[in-house]
Amino acid sequence: MMMPEVIYRQAFINGQWCDAQDKSTYPVNNPANGEVIAHVSNLGETETLEAIDAARQALPAWQKLTAKQRSQYLQTWYQLIIEQQEPLARLLSLEQGKPLTESRGEILYGASFIEWFAEEGKRTYGETIPSPLPGRRITTIKQPIGVVAAITPWNFPNAMITRKVAPALAAGCTVVLKPAPETPLSALILAALAKKAGIPDGVFNVVTGTDAVAIGRALTQSPVVRKLSFTGSTHVGKLLMAQCASTVKKMSLELGGNAPFIVFDDADLDAAVTGALTAKFRNSGQTCVCANRLLVQDSVYDAFSQKLASAVATLQAGPALEGDFQQGPLINAAAVAKVQSHIDDARQHGAQVLTGGQPYLQDGFFFQPTVLTGVTENMLIANEETFGPVAPLIRFQTEEQAIQLANQTESGLAAYFYSRDIGRIVRVAEALECGMVGINEGAISNESAPFGGIKQSGLGREGSRHGIEDYMEIKYLCFGSL
Ligand code: ADP
């Protein structure tokens, strides 16, 4: 098996690999079979404060570099990641479970943010503003916010890190990262490659550990940390927002979604099925932009359900490193239980299973890719993020009803719809309450486009030229007595 030369098991602070003070470790499991892959340093509050201090000390020299110098470090980091794509992808699949083709894609996707922000860092222009008063000149400059804390989830163990760390570093900030305890190995290998790229000690620190509350408290209460960027559940995002109030930190939050996927009667149904497979079943349904509710117009409902069920029935599930599978395991037993509870609730309220419907009887946390028909808006599955491979099909009659159903949620991350009517496309795209819309497209994420949500799905944008703004402050300079 082609693995990285080394699996890094220690945390990374101030350019050094370090154990927890009390030497404690915790096991990281392979979700495909439950086996322990590695025992990783289990840090807490004290070590987090050390990491914050390392980031504070590294900040002046890092922000003093030219954007071009920082860009060169990032480009070297990018190249090293690309050279190691295959071993990094294998490590990612091993700890997270997603199919190898998806992991290879994630390594490229994750690296693309480093490449992109290596360029964008050079373009953080200020302004010259005409003064309303004589004898004055007004200009603005942009400066790095300072020390940044990043807290990331397990569903994209590589890309959720680079999407935050790359713009922060490009802007001249230093970073303390707390990766998800389920997937620290992908974070640590990124740190190893950053070190190899020559990125100075203390600029990028990785605090591994299972006590998210203690680490999170240290990060949010520190007055040194000027910004928190978080991707994860809405519940924890709200908690962190409250915790950041006492030091008035800037925040980027990328929280849960409840994406509608609408199929109108004028849609190309085959294209809609292809889009639904991507938007729903990628990463076995474990992404925040995954379609959570499929709204299908009455006259095409039966045809679409049949086509989708046939396509879903061909998806093969299995351990990523043992074959060419399209579905991996879910992350843990709780994830399997949640998917099962959503299906049970839907069935009790009258939904039917067209395909799938239960866990696979094997090791690991595999769940059959599932299509449910006869789902209605009051069921649990239509209101909570399922985060699993289940497509619930809800029937609607009119365009107005589809928009109303789509917007009937506190979330506002992504939405998708299929139609070939130009008037409808404009109307629906403008009426959907969300940050991103896939129009006849099921895969919308890339480094050039602004990723983010409205309503309770979050604050700020990642990627694109907007992504670096979240790590900079505007300073206004007033030149008087001229
Ligand atoms: P998920 O359900 O996807 O695991 P979470 O929001 O629980 O979503 O986790 C996302 C990230 O937030 C992980 O790194 C997790 O360890 C971290 N986290 C969870 N609870 C807290 C907390 N109270 N304070 C700080 N970080 C937390």
Boltz pocket constraint, residues with backbone or C-beta under 6 A from the ligand:
constraints:
  - pocket:
      binder: B
      contacts: [[A, 151], [A, 152], [A, 153], [A, 154], [A, 178], [A, 179], [A, 180], [A, 181], [A, 209], [A, 212], [A, 213], [A, 215], [A, 216], [A, 217], [A, 231], [A, 232], [A, 233], [A, 234], [A, 236], [A, 237], [A, 239], [A, 240]]
      max_distance: 6.0
